[in-house]
Amino acid sequence: MNPSKKVFDNILQAIGNTPLIRLNRVAQDIPCPVYAKVEYFNPGHSTKDRMALKMIEDAERDGRLKPGGTIIECTSGNTGMGLALAAAVKGYKLICTMNDKQSKEKMDILRAMGAEIYVCPTNVPPEHPDSYYSVARRLNQQIPNSFFPNQYDNLSNRQAHYETTGPEIWEQTEGKITHFVVGVGTGGTISGVAKYLKEKNPDIKIWGADTYGSVFKKYHETGIFDNNEIYSYITEGIGEDILPANVDFSLIDLFEKVTDRDGALLARELAKKEGLFLGYSAGSAFGVVRQLKHLLKPTDLVVVLFHDHGSRYVGKIYNDDWMRERGFLPQNNKVAKDFVDR
Ligand code: PMP
């Protein structure tokens, strides 16, 4: 069948080639054009489909994953979804360990796709036996014929973005991109895209979105891994309390932290003003563009990558009560809205 006509042999061939969409109403105060690489057009509704497939195919090729095997991964949900697509098509069993702060929607969707879920406490250090890293590692040791992709340190992750996402962005902007902005978790997306773009044009600036409660920004600026930077936060998918091997700090020009509140409010604004129903980290990535707009000039061209779809956050950032409970919306909003509804 012919993938260029969008006729595919299986769902995995539909991964990638996502659209680049100009931001208009939300970007009026930004001095240059801003385009969004909208990764929810992938079949698993996130950019992580790309690296999940690459980790599986590389492991099949070198024998780490064998027919009938079990894939075990620690995931905030999106990698699990990409792995679930590959596991379904290729006939593997999938077990995901997840932090208890991840949305119920993400867990329900993974279960619907055939995965078994282990819910682990968020507020324990990575080396704690109950952390989602430790549980995944232990299951990998206990279950015969199992494969632990380990998206944090498996370099197939960033290679997927070097081979697909980076070239797509370069071609879609006809080489005119000057700034690439994206949220950083495992670091696969930013590092793979950055490597490709900087090989094409070393002047392209790479900006990473970090969270308050994560080590990246301080480590990048000082070389110090500061435990005082680590505390729990609400934003999902970005920021870390470890330094994953996939983050290539030498390719990143700066990290900018965006608050939990601003990330959530900006995701809501993107939905209402652009018709883009996006995940939490998309708001954070766009927050970086807003916060650093003074560094941009009219001849620049920014591409901001939006990782995933808003459906996984309907009970959270798109729920007014959830927003009010965290002080992200004013308490009296409901009264005002009820009044208007009447
Ligand atoms: N946003 C979301 C919603 C994610 O799931 C992830 C992956 N953890 C990221 C951003 C960060 O991407 P990466 O792991 O490639 O740095």
Residues whose N, C-alpha, C, O or C-beta is under 5 A from the ligand:
A	BS01	PMP	S76 N78 G183 V184 G185 T186 G187 G188 T189 I190 E236 G237 I238 G279 S281 H307 D308
